[in-house]
């Protein structure tokens, strides 16, 4: 993945992160219909925060994305905005998400800098831990 350097005011940067988070209790709630809407919401939030969504993969039990973030914003603020906005909008549009889960997403997430190869074992370890965390 070759991403050019970005410049904003006095900062030149390339801050690329991999982010993974799960639904509450790792419930398999991300259907194809929810996935399509989630993708749109995440794209809107990332664009609003002047970031760049490089890749997005979902499964019924997790969201995995690669995103570039301006250093002034910071990855935590972007993740917080993506999770809050998507939870609010998805729960409003898909009533089953309100009845099945007390909250859509867990409070935790995995974030790693993206440099070189994708560290699948670390992601798999994180996802395995989510099955036992409450």
N, C-alpha and C positions, 0 to 999 in steps of 0.2 A: 504494500500500500504506500504509494508515493504521494504525499500531500505537501504542497508548497508552503513556504513560510508565509505567515500573514503579518500585516503591519497595521497598527492602530496607534495614532498619535506618536508617542515616543517608544513604543514597545513592538519589537518584532518577535513573533512566537510561533510555535507549533506544539500545542498542548493537546495531545490525543490520549483519550482514556477509554478503557473498556469498563462497562458498567453492567452489573447483573443484579436484579431484584426479583422477589417472588410474591405471589399473592399470599394473604394471611393463611396460615396453616398449610401452605403450599398446596392449596386447593386447585384442582384442574379446571379453572374457570375461563381461560383464554381460548375462546372458540374462534373460528375463522372470521365471523362477523365482528366480534370484539377486537380481534387482532387488526383488522382493517381500520377500525375507528381509532384504536390506540396508536397505530402508526401515524395517522393524520394529526392527532393531538400532539404526539411527541415532536413531529416535524414542525408544527406551529410554535411550540414552546422553545425549541432549540433556535429557530429562526428569530423569534422575538428577543432572545437573549444574545443574539449575534454569534451563535455557535454554528456548527456544521455537523449534521448527522451523516456519518460515513457508512454505517451498516446497522441494520436492526434485524434481529432474529427473535421470534417468540416461539414458545412451546406452551402447552396447556398450563404448565406450572412455573414458568419463569419468563423474564424479559432479559435479553442480552443485546447490548448495543455498543457501538463504537462511535465516539463523538469527539469533536474538536471544540475546545472551550477557550474563550479569551481568558488570560490569566487574571484580569481585573475582576472577572465574575467568580471564578473558582468552581470546581466541579461540584462541591457540596450544594451550593445554591442552585445550580442547574438541576441536579437530581431531585432536590426538594421541590422545585417548581414542576418538574415533569411528573413526579409521583402525586403531588397535591392536585394539579390540574386534571390529570388523567383520572384519578380516583373520583373527583367531584363530577366530571362530565360523564364518565362511564356509568357510574351509579345512578345518575339522573336518566340516562338513555336506556339502560338495561336493568329493569327492576329486580331481576333475579340476583344481581350482585348485591343489592341491599338486603335481601332476605337470607342469602346464603352465608354472608360474612359480616362480622361487626365492623370491619374496615377492610378495604380492598387490598392494600399492600402491607407488608410487614414494615416495621420501623427500620430494619437493617438493609444493607446493600453491600455489594462487593464492588470496589473500584480499584483498577490497576492502570498504571501507565502502559500505553501500547507501544512497545518497542520490539520490533522483530517478530518472533514467532508467537502464536497464540498459546498461552499456558493452559491448555485444556485440563490437566490434572488439578490445578488450583480452582478452576471454575467448578469442576465436578465435586471436589472436596467441599466447597462452599454450599453447593446445592444439596449435597448429602447431609450437611449439618442442619439445613433448614427443615428437614423432615422431623428432627427431634426438638427444635427450638420452639418455644411458645411465646 
